[in-house]
């Protein structure tokens, strides 16, 4: 195999694969021929996604994964590798957002959210990327958010977490240059998902109203999570020698009548 060739079989890991962008990404990658390892704390929900993948003729593996637990990360990576083979693609998607004014949120909650949204992604990187570097190929995709460049209010640590996640990813892009491993960022705009579905309705409405006040909701359209999955599939399917290092995906405004 030449140094710019890809193996025919490219196992992919998707974190936060129980719903939303993670589930959609697993389905899109599987339809493109990638064996997929689905990881999330809600493994039963991953089983439902895996069943849909297998029904369509794809290959899927499910194992519980809590990216805030180093032991869980190690167990997941070991099990996924044993079942699917060396991991060629890592999609760091797991994350969460809770509403709140920064100065009102207690520091323990703030730290827990940063641990999930930033340190958890690093735990996956630490477990998988050294093997990629050794093999001189691989793709790591970080699912960020438009809040990384346009912070929104009343989201507690979320903006800080996504800024930090992109900072880590940009540093990795420089560190991995010449290794054959590509680190990429997908930066979604407003997307329909379960994220925020557990908020108090009145609190959620108040947050949205403030977003309008600060110009963050110019139109009512949101992306379907499949759009992000398709962007991720495009990134990891790019031929060797091509690096799609940052892809920003935003919902198109409704077409106006003339």
N, C-alpha and C positions, 0 to 999 in steps of 0.2 A: 504494500500500500504506500503510495506517495505521501509526502508530508502534508499535502493539501487535500487528500481524499477523506471522505467520510465513510465510516462503516455502514453497511446496509441496515444494521439494527442499532437504533439509538434510544435506549431506555431513558425516560423522562420522569422526574419527580415534580409533583405539584403540591405545594403546601396550601393549607386552607381550602382543600378541594371538596368540602362538603356542600358548598352552595356558591351562588354568585359567580364572580369572575373565576375563582378556582375551579369550580365544577365545569363551567363553560370551556375553560382552557383545556381541561383534561379531555373533554369530549372532542374538541377541535383537533388536538394533537393526536388522539387515538384514531380519528377519521383520516388523518394524514399519514398513518402508519407507524406512529411512535408507540411502543409499549409504555404504559403509564402506571406509575406508582402514586396512588392517591393517599395523602396524609392529612389528618385533622383530628381534633379531639372527638368530634362526633363521627366515629367510624361507621356507625349505622347509616348515616346519610351518605358517606362515601360509598358504601356497599350499593346503594341505589344508583349512584352515578356509574359505578363499575358494571352493574347489571346492564345498564343501557349501552355501555361501551361493548360489552361482550355480545349482546344481542345484535349489534351492528357489525360484528365480525372482528372487533378490536381486542386488544390484550390489556388487561388491567389487574393491578395488585393493590390491595387495601391493607393498611396497617395503622393502628392508632398512633397519633403524633401530637405531642404537646411541645411546641418549639421553645417554651419557657423552661423546659426540663431537659438538662443535658443528657441524662440517661435515656429519656424517651427519644431524643434525636439520634443517639448512637444506635439504639435498638431498631429504630425505623430504617436507618440507612443500611444497617447490616442485613435486615430482613429483605428490603427492596433489592439490594445487590444480589443476595442469594437467589431470589426468585426471578429477577429480570436480567441480571448481568450488570457490568460496570455502568454507572450512571453517566450519561452523555449530556443530559440537559437538566438543569435545576431552575425551577420557576418559584421564586420566593414571593408568595402571594399572601400568606397568612397575616392577618392584622385585625385591628378593631378600633373603633372610635366611640368615645362617650362624650355627651354634651357637658358643658360646664365653663364657667368663667375661670380663667387661669388662676387668679389670686384666691378664688374660693375653693378650688379643688385641693384636697390634702395631698401632701408630697408623696405619701405611700402609693396612692392611686396613680399619680403622675408617673412615678418610677415604674410601676407595674405595666403601664401602657407603653412606656419607652422600651421596657424589657421585651415586650411582645413585638413591637413594631420595628425595632432596630436590632437589639441584641439577639433576638430569636432568629432573625435573618442571618446574622453572623454565625450563629451556632450551625446552621445548615451549610454555610460557606466553609466553615472550618472542617466539617465532617466530609464534604464532597469534593471541594475544589483541589486539594492537594493531589488526589488521584487523577483529576483532569490534567493538571500541570505535568504530572509524570507521563501521561499518555500523549501529551502535546496537542490536545484538542478538547473541546467542550463548550457549552453555552450556559451562562448564568444570566437569568432575567430577573430584575427587581421590579415588582409592581409598585409604582409610586402613586402620586396623585398630583393634580394641579395645585394643591395647597403647598407643594414644595417650592413653588415660585410665586404664588399668589395666596398668601396666608389668609384663611377665613377665621372670623372670630367665633368664640363659644364652642370650640372643639377640643378644649383641654390640651392634651399633649400631642394631638394628631399632627398639626402643622410642624411642630418641632421634630417629631419622629420622622416624618417624610423628608424634611430638610436633611436630617441626619442620615437617613437611608441613602439619599442621593449623594451625599458627601462621601459615604463609604464606597458607593458604586463608582463614582468618578475616580477616587483614589485607586480602586482595583483596576480600572481600565488602564491606568498608567503602569501599575505594578505588573499586570499580566501581559503587557505589550511584548510580543516576540515569543510568547509561550504557546500560542495556538489556541488559547482559551479566551473566549469573548464574553465580556460583561456588558450587559445592555440594560437600559432603563425604559420601561413603558410608563407613560404619565397620562392616566385617564382623566378626562373631565367628568362631569356628572354622569353617573351610571346607576341604573336600577340594580339593587342587590339587597341582601338581608341586612347589610350594614346600616345601622340606625333604626332598624325595625323594632328594636326593644326599647327605644326612647319613649318617655312620656309624651303623649300626643301634643299636649299644650306646650311643653318645652320644645319639641321638635318644630312646631309651627312658629314659635318665637325665634328660634334659630334661623329658620328660612326667611322670616320677615327681615331680620337683620342682614342676612346675605343680600337681599334685594336692596336694602338701604345702602350697602357699600358697593353695589354694582356687580354682584356675583351671580345674578340670575337674570340675564338679559332676555332670555326666551325660555319657554317651558319644556323644550325637548331634552330627554336624557338618552344616553346610550344603552343598548342592550349589552349584557355581559359578553355575549358571543363576539361582539366587535373587538373587545380587548383580547379574547382568545385567538381571534384571527390575526391580530397584530403580533401577538407572541409567536404564533406559528410561522408567520412571515419572517420574523427575526431569526429564529433558530433554524429555519430552512434555507437561509441565505447561503450561497456557496462559500466554501473556504476562500479566504482572501477578501471577503466583503464583511464589513462590521457595521451593522445598524445600531449605533451606540445609544441613540435616544430617539424614541418615537412618541410623539404627543398625539393622543387621540381624543378629539372633542366632538360633542354632538352638533350636527348641523342644525342651524336655525330653521324653523318652518318656512317653506317657500311662500312668499307673500303674493296675494292676488293683485293683478294689475288693475 
